[in-house]
């Protein structure tokens, strides 16, 4: 615990040194209207009644209103406090509370009450837990399947500190979609992410998950743009994701949240997002969604229910199934 707290303090100190530029006014394509309040209120009330968290609010997602009006939400498990301190993120950082053993059942009940056909489960990073929270992910998958067997399930996991057994635990519960975000291009990882994360480790998590998932399972990742990356770096990242077996990818504009320290370096125009999406499809991604307001779980149900024809690849790397740590 002492080591973990010291690591958190180092993280805060180092990521506070992020180089930023002055705030930029939002371009017209980033402006949107708020949808019908009655639909939004229904989702909000169900989540409040069941004492559940969503990444929609905690990460200040710009699509919250649209998704909630469609009766969808991305549940955030394991609390609202993250053990890491990434410069791009608006989720609170600190020492998290112990996991709630009843949370999986409450999430399954929310899925039932909201009538979802596709549920997305994500979490804060929990370096304080021996398995990084993997058992909780598996518990939620099982609970949703028990109560709502026809609902498809997508997980968006942290890197679990590179623990292979944690990745195995989640994959063994057989989510329909296993997601882990690489977040940004390799060059900017040290600037935007907590020092305990790495580009190589994220790719290793995805590679292992691909090897463990059944053939019908989808592997998904996502990244932000507008952080100072080049087009060549984005295309290189897409190639890296495809090489480890990713079927699906999302690309969205970085928008600085409250509590975030990294400033927006550039507003990427819609035409460039269209170019990225077309390039991703040309590389063989069966599902590619790129746009200024696209986020990891934006219209996530279309991956399963939208008729995507998947052209999967299997990495030929030999992946050890022994317990241990990834790169």
Short mmCIF file of the C-alpha atoms (twelve columns), coordinates in Angstrom:
data_MODEL
# 
_entry.id   MODEL 
# 
loop_
_atom_site.group_PDB 
_atom_site.id 
_atom_site.type_symbol 
_atom_site.label_atom_id 
_atom_site.label_alt_id 
_atom_site.label_comp_id 
_atom_site.label_asym_id 
_atom_site.label_seq_id 
_atom_site.Cartn_x 
_atom_site.Cartn_y 
_atom_site.Cartn_z 
_atom_site.pdbx_PDB_model_num 
ATOM 1   C CA . UNK A 1   0.000   0.000   0.000   1 
ATOM 2   C CA . UNK A 2   2.848   2.415   0.813   1 
ATOM 3   C CA . UNK A 3   4.419   1.739   -2.592  1 
ATOM 4   C CA . UNK A 4   1.075   2.266   -4.335  1 
ATOM 5   C CA . UNK A 5   0.457   5.614   -2.612  1 
ATOM 6   C CA . UNK A 6   4.002   6.775   -3.472  1 
ATOM 7   C CA . UNK A 7   3.435   5.752   -7.096  1 
ATOM 8   C CA . UNK A 8   0.212   7.761   -7.148  1 
ATOM 9   C CA . UNK A 9   2.034   10.846  -5.815  1 
ATOM 10  C CA . UNK A 10  4.762   10.450  -8.456  1 
ATOM 11  C CA . UNK A 11  2.059   10.114  -11.104 1 
ATOM 12  C CA . UNK A 12  0.396   13.373  -10.036 1 
ATOM 13  C CA . UNK A 13  3.725   15.199  -9.968  1 
ATOM 14  C CA . UNK A 14  4.907   13.943  -13.351 1 
ATOM 15  C CA . UNK A 15  1.642   14.371  -15.236 1 
ATOM 16  C CA . UNK A 16  1.173   17.889  -13.892 1 
ATOM 17  C CA . UNK A 17  4.182   18.784  -16.036 1 
ATOM 18  C CA . UNK A 18  2.234   18.182  -19.264 1 
ATOM 19  C CA . UNK A 19  2.961   20.804  -21.896 1 
ATOM 20  C CA . UNK A 20  -0.240  22.599  -22.854 1 
ATOM 21  C CA . UNK A 21  -1.411  25.342  -25.164 1 
ATOM 22  C CA . UNK A 22  -4.017  28.014  -24.512 1 
ATOM 23  C CA . UNK A 23  -7.705  27.113  -24.749 1 
ATOM 24  C CA . UNK A 24  -9.233  27.135  -28.223 1 
ATOM 25  C CA . UNK A 25  -12.867 28.029  -29.037 1 
ATOM 26  C CA . UNK A 26  -14.939 25.059  -30.175 1 
ATOM 27  C CA . UNK A 27  -15.619 24.845  -33.928 1 
ATOM 28  C CA . UNK A 28  -19.237 24.523  -35.159 1 
ATOM 29  C CA . UNK A 29  -19.040 20.754  -35.688 1 
ATOM 30  C CA . UNK A 30  -18.577 20.202  -31.957 1 
ATOM 31  C CA . UNK A 31  -21.801 21.950  -30.972 1 
ATOM 32  C CA . UNK A 32  -24.927 19.902  -30.380 1 
ATOM 33  C CA . UNK A 33  -28.388 20.155  -28.813 1 
ATOM 34  C CA . UNK A 34  -29.561 18.285  -25.723 1 
ATOM 35  C CA . UNK A 35  -32.225 15.636  -26.485 1 
ATOM 36  C CA . UNK A 36  -35.643 15.029  -24.906 1 
ATOM 37  C CA . UNK A 37  -35.399 15.458  -21.117 1 
ATOM 38  C CA . UNK A 38  -37.954 12.732  -20.340 1 
ATOM 39  C CA . UNK A 39  -35.833 9.968   -21.885 1 
ATOM 40  C CA . UNK A 40  -32.700 11.262  -20.159 1 
ATOM 41  C CA . UNK A 41  -34.525 11.512  -16.830 1 
ATOM 42  C CA . UNK A 42  -35.628 7.866   -17.007 1 
ATOM 43  C CA . UNK A 43  -32.082 6.548   -17.360 1 
ATOM 44  C CA . UNK A 44  -30.816 8.938   -14.690 1 
ATOM 45  C CA . UNK A 45  -33.540 7.832   -12.256 1 
ATOM 46  C CA . UNK A 46  -32.843 4.109   -12.737 1 
ATOM 47  C CA . UNK A 47  -29.115 4.636   -12.176 1 
ATOM 48  C CA . UNK A 48  -29.760 6.754   -9.083  1 
ATOM 49  C CA . UNK A 49  -32.240 4.244   -7.602  1 
ATOM 50  C CA . UNK A 50  -29.691 1.437   -7.983  1 
ATOM 51  C CA . UNK A 51  -26.706 3.561   -6.835  1 
ATOM 52  C CA . UNK A 52  -24.759 2.953   -10.020 1 
ATOM 53  C CA . UNK A 53  -22.024 4.983   -11.696 1 
ATOM 54  C CA . UNK A 54  -21.700 5.667   -15.400 1 
ATOM 55  C CA . UNK A 55  -18.669 6.722   -17.381 1 
ATOM 56  C CA . UNK A 56  -21.116 9.032   -19.173 1 
ATOM 57  C CA . UNK A 57  -21.045 11.379  -16.184 1 
ATOM 58  C CA . UNK A 58  -17.732 10.564  -14.536 1 
ATOM 59  C CA . UNK A 59  -15.760 11.092  -17.754 1 
ATOM 60  C CA . UNK A 60  -18.005 14.000  -18.852 1 
ATOM 61  C CA . UNK A 61  -18.859 12.359  -22.174 1 
ATOM 62  C CA . UNK A 62  -20.290 14.772  -24.771 1 
ATOM 63  C CA . UNK A 63  -22.690 12.067  -26.009 1 
ATOM 64  C CA . UNK A 64  -24.384 11.546  -22.639 1 
ATOM 65  C CA . UNK A 65  -27.640 13.127  -23.709 1 
ATOM 66  C CA . UNK A 66  -27.844 11.287  -27.037 1 
ATOM 67  C CA . UNK A 67  -27.068 7.880   -25.541 1 
ATOM 68  C CA . UNK A 68  -29.381 8.316   -22.571 1 
ATOM 69  C CA . UNK A 69  -32.215 9.418   -24.855 1 
ATOM 70  C CA . UNK A 70  -31.753 6.090   -26.696 1 
ATOM 71  C CA . UNK A 71  -31.983 4.235   -23.378 1 
ATOM 72  C CA . UNK A 72  -28.328 3.205   -23.298 1 
ATOM 73  C CA . UNK A 73  -25.544 3.790   -20.805 1 
ATOM 74  C CA . UNK A 74  -22.002 2.629   -20.099 1 
ATOM 75  C CA . UNK A 75  -21.731 1.377   -16.521 1 
ATOM 76  C CA . UNK A 76  -18.578 2.168   -14.578 1 
ATOM 77  C CA . UNK A 77  -17.814 -0.412  -11.908 1 
ATOM 78  C CA . UNK A 78  -15.410 -0.442  -8.947  1 
ATOM 79  C CA . UNK A 79  -16.239 3.071   -7.802  1 
ATOM 80  C CA . UNK A 80  -15.647 6.602   -9.084  1 
ATOM 81  C CA . UNK A 81  -12.063 7.086   -7.892  1 
ATOM 82  C CA . UNK A 82  -9.165  5.942   -10.076 1 
ATOM 83  C CA . UNK A 83  -5.780  4.841   -8.771  1 
ATOM 84  C CA . UNK A 84  -4.051  6.497   -11.745 1 
ATOM 85  C CA . UNK A 85  -3.787  10.092  -12.860 1 
ATOM 86  C CA . UNK A 86  -3.778  10.386  -16.654 1 
ATOM 87  C CA . UNK A 87  -3.511  13.950  -17.932 1 
ATOM 88  C CA . UNK A 88  -6.396  13.604  -20.385 1 
ATOM 89  C CA . UNK A 89  -8.935  12.166  -17.928 1 
ATOM 90  C CA . UNK A 90  -11.565 13.876  -15.790 1 
ATOM 91  C CA . UNK A 91  -12.236 10.965  -13.424 1 
ATOM 92  C CA . UNK A 92  -11.252 11.664  -9.821  1 
ATOM 93  C CA . UNK A 93  -7.881  10.321  -8.652  1 
ATOM 94  C CA . UNK A 94  -7.153  9.056   -5.156  1 
ATOM 95  C CA . UNK A 95  -7.433  6.007   -2.930  1 
ATOM 96  C CA . UNK A 96  -10.535 4.033   -4.021  1 
ATOM 97  C CA . UNK A 97  -13.083 2.376   -1.758  1 
ATOM 98  C CA . UNK A 98  -13.351 -1.427  -1.478  1 
ATOM 99  C CA . UNK A 99  -15.379 -3.133  -4.225  1 
ATOM 100 C CA . UNK A 100 -19.117 -3.534  -3.631  1 
ATOM 101 C CA . UNK A 101 -20.026 -7.246  -3.849  1 
ATOM 102 C CA . UNK A 102 -23.645 -6.379  -4.734  1 
ATOM 103 C CA . UNK A 103 -22.729 -4.173  -7.687  1 
ATOM 104 C CA . UNK A 104 -22.970 -6.910  -10.370 1 
ATOM 105 C CA . UNK A 105 -26.564 -7.715  -9.405  1 
ATOM 106 C CA . UNK A 106 -27.556 -4.044  -9.408  1 
ATOM 107 C CA . UNK A 107 -26.062 -3.551  -12.862 1 
ATOM 108 C CA . UNK A 108 -27.927 -6.579  -14.186 1 
ATOM 109 C CA . UNK A 109 -31.158 -5.168  -12.724 1 
ATOM 110 C CA . UNK A 110 -30.498 -1.806  -14.406 1 
ATOM 111 C CA . UNK A 111 -29.962 -3.556  -17.737 1 
ATOM 112 C CA . UNK A 112 -33.311 -5.299  -17.235 1 
ATOM 113 C CA . UNK A 113 -35.200 -2.157  -16.230 1 
ATOM 114 C CA . UNK A 114 -33.777 -0.119  -19.106 1 
ATOM 115 C CA . UNK A 115 -34.516 -2.842  -21.638 1 
ATOM 116 C CA . UNK A 116 -31.026 -2.718  -23.140 1 
ATOM 117 C CA . UNK A 117 -29.993 -5.029  -25.941 1 
ATOM 118 C CA . UNK A 118 -26.288 -4.242  -25.534 1 
ATOM 119 C CA . UNK A 119 -24.573 -3.342  -22.267 1 
ATOM 120 C CA . UNK A 120 -21.127 -1.788  -21.877 1 
ATOM 121 C CA . UNK A 121 -19.115 -2.267  -18.686 1 
ATOM 122 C CA . UNK A 122 -15.993 -0.276  -17.908 1 
ATOM 123 C CA . UNK A 123 -14.126 0.685   -14.739 1 
ATOM 124 C CA . UNK A 124 -11.640 2.973   -13.132 1 
ATOM 125 C CA . UNK A 125 -8.144  1.516   -12.841 1 
ATOM 126 C CA . UNK A 126 -7.672  -0.304  -9.531  1 
ATOM 127 C CA . UNK A 127 -3.953  -0.865  -8.956  1 
ATOM 128 C CA . UNK A 128 -4.802  -1.353  -5.274  1 
ATOM 129 C CA . UNK A 129 -6.598  -4.659  -5.953  1 
ATOM 130 C CA . UNK A 130 -4.593  -7.886  -6.415  1 
ATOM 131 C CA . UNK A 131 -6.405  -8.723  -9.668  1 
ATOM 132 C CA . UNK A 132 -7.011  -5.130  -10.752 1 
ATOM 133 C CA . UNK A 133 -10.758 -5.716  -10.504 1 
ATOM 134 C CA . UNK A 134 -10.885 -8.556  -13.051 1 
ATOM 135 C CA . UNK A 135 -13.116 -10.717 -10.846 1 
ATOM 136 C CA . UNK A 136 -15.659 -7.892  -10.650 1 
ATOM 137 C CA . UNK A 137 -15.779 -7.629  -14.459 1 
ATOM 138 C CA . UNK A 138 -16.394 -11.388 -14.653 1 
ATOM 139 C CA . UNK A 139 -19.059 -11.156 -11.958 1 
ATOM 140 C CA . UNK A 140 -20.951 -8.454  -13.841 1 
ATOM 141 C CA . UNK A 141 -20.849 -10.472 -17.076 1 
ATOM 142 C CA . UNK A 142 -22.270 -13.514 -15.293 1 
ATOM 143 C CA . UNK A 143 -24.961 -11.486 -13.493 1 
ATOM 144 C CA . UNK A 144 -26.171 -9.809  -16.680 1 
ATOM 145 C CA . UNK A 145 -26.233 -13.144 -18.499 1 
ATOM 146 C CA . UNK A 146 -28.240 -14.727 -15.670 1 
ATOM 147 C CA . UNK A 147 -30.906 -12.013 -15.623 1 
ATOM 148 C CA . UNK A 148 -30.833 -10.858 -19.271 1 
ATOM 149 C CA . UNK A 149 -29.513 -13.796 -21.324 1 
ATOM 150 C CA . UNK A 150 -30.231 -12.188 -24.710 1 
ATOM 151 C CA . UNK A 151 -28.314 -8.968  -23.977 1 
ATOM 152 C CA . UNK A 152 -24.887 -8.680  -25.604 1 
ATOM 153 C CA . UNK A 153 -22.058 -7.575  -23.323 1 
ATOM 154 C CA . UNK A 154 -19.062 -5.376  -24.034 1 
ATOM 155 C CA . UNK A 155 -16.266 -4.712  -21.558 1 
ATOM 156 C CA . UNK A 156 -13.758 -1.864  -21.689 1 
ATOM 157 C CA . UNK A 157 -10.996 -2.843  -19.311 1 
ATOM 158 C CA . UNK A 158 -7.909  -1.194  -17.841 1 
ATOM 159 C CA . UNK A 159 -4.535  -2.866  -18.407 1 
ATOM 160 C CA . UNK A 160 -4.693  -4.709  -15.029 1 
ATOM 161 C CA . UNK A 161 -1.089  -3.747  -14.413 1 
ATOM 162 C CA . UNK A 162 -0.048  -6.217  -17.099 1 
ATOM 163 C CA . UNK A 163 -1.294  -9.220  -15.109 1 
ATOM 164 C CA . UNK A 164 -2.003  -12.076 -17.541 1 
ATOM 165 C CA . UNK A 165 -4.225  -13.929 -15.111 1 
ATOM 166 C CA . UNK A 166 -6.503  -10.877 -14.822 1 
ATOM 167 C CA . UNK A 167 -6.961  -10.729 -18.598 1 
ATOM 168 C CA . UNK A 168 -7.652  -14.472 -18.555 1 
ATOM 169 C CA . UNK A 169 -10.317 -14.024 -15.854 1 
ATOM 170 C CA . UNK A 170 -12.263 -11.495 -17.915 1 
ATOM 171 C CA . UNK A 171 -11.864 -13.367 -21.201 1 
ATOM 172 C CA . UNK A 172 -13.019 -16.624 -19.551 1 
ATOM 173 C CA . UNK A 173 -16.373 -14.958 -18.766 1 
ATOM 174 C CA . UNK A 174 -16.753 -14.611 -22.561 1 
ATOM 175 C CA . UNK A 175 -17.908 -11.055 -23.192 1 
ATOM 176 C CA . UNK A 176 -19.162 -10.502 -26.727 1 
ATOM 177 C CA . UNK A 177 -16.702 -7.620  -27.086 1 
ATOM 178 C CA . UNK A 178 -13.408 -7.244  -25.211 1 
ATOM 179 C CA . UNK A 179 -12.197 -3.661  -25.326 1 
ATOM 180 C CA . UNK A 180 -9.043  -1.992  -24.092 1 
ATOM 181 C CA . UNK A 181 -8.071  1.470   -25.292 1 
ATOM 182 C CA . UNK A 182 -4.575  2.288   -26.452 1 
ATOM 183 C CA . UNK A 183 -5.751  5.926   -25.949 1 
ATOM 184 C CA . UNK A 184 -3.078  7.730   -28.002 1 
ATOM 185 C CA . UNK A 185 -0.124  7.229   -30.311 1 
ATOM 186 C CA . UNK A 186 3.087   5.777   -28.937 1 
ATOM 187 C CA . UNK A 187 5.028   9.057   -28.878 1 
ATOM 188 C CA . UNK A 188 2.458   10.815  -26.696 1 
ATOM 189 C CA . UNK A 189 1.895   8.043   -24.163 1 
ATOM 190 C CA . UNK A 190 4.400   9.361   -21.648 1 
ATOM 191 C CA . UNK A 191 2.867   12.826  -21.892 1 
ATOM 192 C CA . UNK A 192 -0.805  11.936  -21.608 1 
ATOM 193 C CA . UNK A 193 -0.955  8.741   -19.583 1 
ATOM 194 C CA . UNK A 194 -0.036  7.770   -16.061 1 
ATOM 195 C CA . UNK A 195 3.583   6.499   -15.847 1 
ATOM 196 C CA . UNK A 196 2.286   3.033   -14.926 1 
ATOM 197 C CA . UNK A 197 0.652   2.659   -18.357 1 
ATOM 198 C CA . UNK A 198 2.514   1.949   -21.580 1 
ATOM 199 C CA . UNK A 199 1.742   1.615   -25.269 1 
ATOM 200 C CA . UNK A 200 3.484   -1.763  -25.442 1 
ATOM 201 C CA . UNK A 201 1.513   -3.110  -22.477 1 
ATOM 202 C CA . UNK A 202 -1.806  -2.047  -23.996 1 
ATOM 203 C CA . UNK A 203 -0.940  -3.887  -27.202 1 
ATOM 204 C CA . UNK A 204 0.108   -6.934  -25.165 1 
ATOM 205 C CA . UNK A 205 -3.236  -6.944  -23.312 1 
ATOM 206 C CA . UNK A 206 -5.088  -6.847  -26.620 1 
ATOM 207 C CA . UNK A 207 -2.915  -9.565  -28.155 1 
ATOM 208 C CA . UNK A 208 -3.523  -11.879 -25.216 1 
ATOM 209 C CA . UNK A 209 -7.260  -11.163 -25.186 1 
ATOM 210 C CA . UNK A 210 -7.473  -12.008 -28.887 1 
ATOM 211 C CA . UNK A 211 -5.820  -15.368 -28.252 1 
ATOM 212 C CA . UNK A 212 -8.218  -16.136 -25.387 1 
ATOM 213 C CA . UNK A 213 -11.515 -15.026 -26.909 1 
ATOM 214 C CA . UNK A 214 -13.688 -17.431 -28.875 1 
ATOM 215 C CA . UNK A 215 -13.659 -17.020 -32.649 1 
ATOM 216 C CA . UNK A 216 -16.947 -15.099 -32.581 1 
ATOM 217 C CA . UNK A 217 -15.686 -12.617 -29.970 1 
ATOM 218 C CA . UNK A 218 -14.792 -9.090  -31.039 1 
ATOM 219 C CA . UNK A 219 -11.641 -7.241  -29.962 1 
ATOM 220 C CA . UNK A 220 -11.890 -3.464  -29.790 1 
ATOM 221 C CA . UNK A 221 -9.701  -0.471  -29.034 1 
ATOM 222 C CA . UNK A 222 -9.860  3.293   -29.332 1 
ATOM 223 C CA . UNK A 223 -7.752  6.412   -29.406 1 
ATOM 224 C CA . UNK A 224 -8.054  10.180  -29.133 1 
ATOM 225 C CA . UNK A 225 -6.775  12.665  -31.685 1 
ATOM 226 C CA . UNK A 226 -6.133  16.370  -31.473 1 
ATOM 227 C CA . UNK A 227 -3.378  15.839  -28.910 1 
ATOM 228 C CA . UNK A 228 -0.443  16.721  -31.165 1 
ATOM 229 C CA . UNK A 229 -0.176  13.476  -33.135 1 
ATOM 230 C CA . UNK A 230 0.448   13.286  -36.884 1 
ATOM 231 C CA . UNK A 231 -1.634  11.428  -39.457 1 
ATOM 232 C CA . UNK A 232 1.246   9.019   -40.004 1 
ATOM 233 C CA . UNK A 233 1.297   8.216   -36.285 1 
ATOM 234 C CA . UNK A 234 -2.455  7.544   -36.236 1 
ATOM 235 C CA . UNK A 235 -2.160  5.206   -39.225 1 
ATOM 236 C CA . UNK A 236 0.791   3.446   -37.577 1 
ATOM 237 C CA . UNK A 237 -1.291  2.962   -34.430 1 
ATOM 238 C CA . UNK A 238 -4.138  1.507   -36.479 1 
ATOM 239 C CA . UNK A 239 -1.678  -0.905  -38.078 1 
ATOM 240 C CA . UNK A 240 -0.410  -1.931  -34.633 1 
ATOM 241 C CA . UNK A 241 -3.973  -2.565  -33.433 1 
ATOM 242 C CA . UNK A 242 -4.792  -4.623  -36.486 1 
ATOM 243 C CA . UNK A 243 -1.593  -6.625  -36.072 1 
ATOM 244 C CA . UNK A 244 -2.601  -7.779  -32.578 1 
ATOM 245 C CA . UNK A 245 -6.022  -8.847  -33.840 1 
ATOM 246 C CA . UNK A 246 -8.341  -5.904  -33.249 1 
ATOM 247 C CA . UNK A 247 -11.593 -6.118  -35.212 1 
ATOM 248 C CA . UNK A 248 -13.045 -2.778  -34.131 1 
ATOM 249 C CA . UNK A 249 -11.683 0.701   -33.506 1 
ATOM 250 C CA . UNK A 250 -13.021 4.109   -32.493 1 
ATOM 251 C CA . UNK A 251 -11.308 7.468   -33.040 1 
ATOM 252 C CA . UNK A 252 -12.562 10.685  -31.469 1 
ATOM 253 C CA . UNK A 253 -11.570 14.261  -30.772 1 
ATOM 254 C CA . UNK A 254 -9.896  14.865  -27.416 1 
ATOM 255 C CA . UNK A 255 -11.867 17.407  -25.390 1 
ATOM 256 C CA . UNK A 256 -10.365 18.564  -22.123 1 
ATOM 257 C CA . UNK A 257 -12.646 17.568  -19.216 1 
ATOM 258 C CA . UNK A 258 -12.952 19.341  -15.897 1 
ATOM 259 C CA . UNK A 259 -9.975  18.113  -13.907 1 
ATOM 260 C CA . UNK A 260 -7.941  17.266  -16.992 1 
ATOM 261 C CA . UNK A 261 -4.545  18.898  -17.469 1 
ATOM 262 C CA . UNK A 262 -3.728  18.255  -21.126 1 
ATOM 263 C CA . UNK A 263 -4.960  21.023  -23.399 1 
ATOM 264 C CA . UNK A 264 -6.388  20.472  -26.875 1 
ATOM 265 C CA . UNK A 265 -3.631  20.889  -29.429 1 
ATOM 266 C CA . UNK A 266 -5.820  20.807  -32.544 1 
ATOM 267 C CA . UNK A 267 -9.447  20.421  -33.590 1 
ATOM 268 C CA . UNK A 268 -9.531  17.688  -36.199 1 
ATOM 269 C CA . UNK A 269 -12.048 18.473  -38.989 1 
ATOM 270 C CA . UNK A 270 -14.766 15.970  -39.952 1 
ATOM 271 C CA . UNK A 271 -13.093 15.305  -43.312 1 
ATOM 272 C CA . UNK A 272 -9.983  13.997  -41.566 1 
ATOM 273 C CA . UNK A 273 -12.072 11.712  -39.371 1 
ATOM 274 C CA . UNK A 274 -13.722 10.350  -42.509 1 
ATOM 275 C CA . UNK A 275 -10.265 9.692   -43.926 1 
ATOM 276 C CA . UNK A 276 -9.204  7.827   -40.760 1 
ATOM 277 C CA . UNK A 277 -12.374 5.732   -40.828 1 
ATOM 278 C CA . UNK A 278 -11.858 4.798   -44.479 1 
ATOM 279 C CA . UNK A 279 -8.202  3.944   -43.856 1 
ATOM 280 C CA . UNK A 280 -9.178  1.722   -40.932 1 
ATOM 281 C CA . UNK A 281 -11.666 -0.171  -43.075 1 
ATOM 282 C CA . UNK A 282 -9.051  -0.535  -45.801 1 
ATOM 283 C CA . UNK A 283 -6.746  -2.118  -43.204 1 
ATOM 284 C CA . UNK A 284 -9.365  -4.773  -42.464 1 
ATOM 285 C CA . UNK A 285 -11.215 -3.472  -39.409 1 
ATOM 286 C CA . UNK A 286 -14.767 -4.788  -39.615 1 
ATOM 287 C CA . UNK A 287 -16.013 -1.924  -37.437 1 
ATOM 288 C CA . UNK A 288 -14.506 1.548   -37.580 1 
ATOM 289 C CA . UNK A 289 -16.137 4.685   -36.229 1 
ATOM 290 C CA . UNK A 290 -14.326 8.015   -36.348 1 
ATOM 291 C CA . UNK A 291 -15.741 11.450  -35.695 1 
ATOM 292 C CA . UNK A 292 -15.360 14.555  -33.555 1 
ATOM 293 C CA . UNK A 293 -17.728 13.277  -30.837 1 
ATOM 294 C CA . UNK A 294 -17.067 9.550   -31.164 1 
ATOM 295 C CA . UNK A 295 -16.133 7.835   -27.899 1 
ATOM 296 C CA . UNK A 296 -15.275 4.231   -27.057 1 
ATOM 297 C CA . UNK A 297 -18.833 3.092   -26.434 1 
ATOM 298 C CA . UNK A 298 -20.610 5.465   -28.822 1 
ATOM 299 C CA . UNK A 299 -23.294 3.453   -30.663 1 
ATOM 300 C CA . UNK A 300 -21.481 0.364   -29.398 1 
ATOM 301 C CA . UNK A 301 -24.504 -1.834  -30.064 1 
ATOM 302 C CA . UNK A 302 -23.999 -1.492  -33.819 1 
ATOM 303 C CA . UNK A 303 -20.884 -3.681  -33.622 1 
ATOM 304 C CA . UNK A 304 -23.008 -6.660  -32.548 1 
ATOM 305 C CA . UNK A 305 -26.426 -5.753  -33.913 1 
ATOM 306 C CA . UNK A 306 -25.495 -3.632  -36.919 1 
ATOM 307 C CA . UNK A 307 -24.556 -6.455  -39.268 1 
ATOM 308 C CA . UNK A 308 -20.784 -5.965  -39.301 1 
ATOM 309 C CA . UNK A 309 -19.056 -8.661  -41.301 1 
ATOM 310 C CA . UNK A 310 -15.910 -9.393  -39.401 1 
ATOM 311 C CA . UNK A 311 -12.609 -10.117 -41.114 1 
ATOM 312 C CA . UNK A 312 -10.611 -11.341 -38.160 1 
ATOM 313 C CA . UNK A 313 -6.933  -12.087 -38.059 1 
ATOM 314 C CA . UNK A 314 -5.035  -14.181 -35.593 1 
ATOM 315 C CA . UNK A 315 -1.629  -13.068 -34.451 1 
ATOM 316 C CA . UNK A 316 0.974   -15.735 -35.059 1 
ATOM 317 C CA . UNK A 317 2.973   -14.710 -32.031 1 
ATOM 318 C CA . UNK A 318 3.403   -17.417 -29.426 1 
ATOM 319 C CA . UNK A 319 1.543   -16.222 -26.341 1 
ATOM 320 C CA . UNK A 320 2.317   -17.927 -23.058 1 
ATOM 321 C CA . UNK A 321 -0.726  -18.811 -20.973 1 
ATOM 322 C CA . UNK A 322 1.293   -18.906 -17.778 1 
ATOM 323 C CA . UNK A 323 0.439   -16.417 -15.068 1 
ATOM 324 C CA . UNK A 324 2.703   -13.398 -14.983 1 
ATOM 325 C CA . UNK A 325 2.978   -9.880  -16.297 1 
ATOM 326 C CA . UNK A 326 2.743   -8.493  -19.787 1 
ATOM 327 C CA . UNK A 327 5.191   -5.933  -21.136 1 
# 
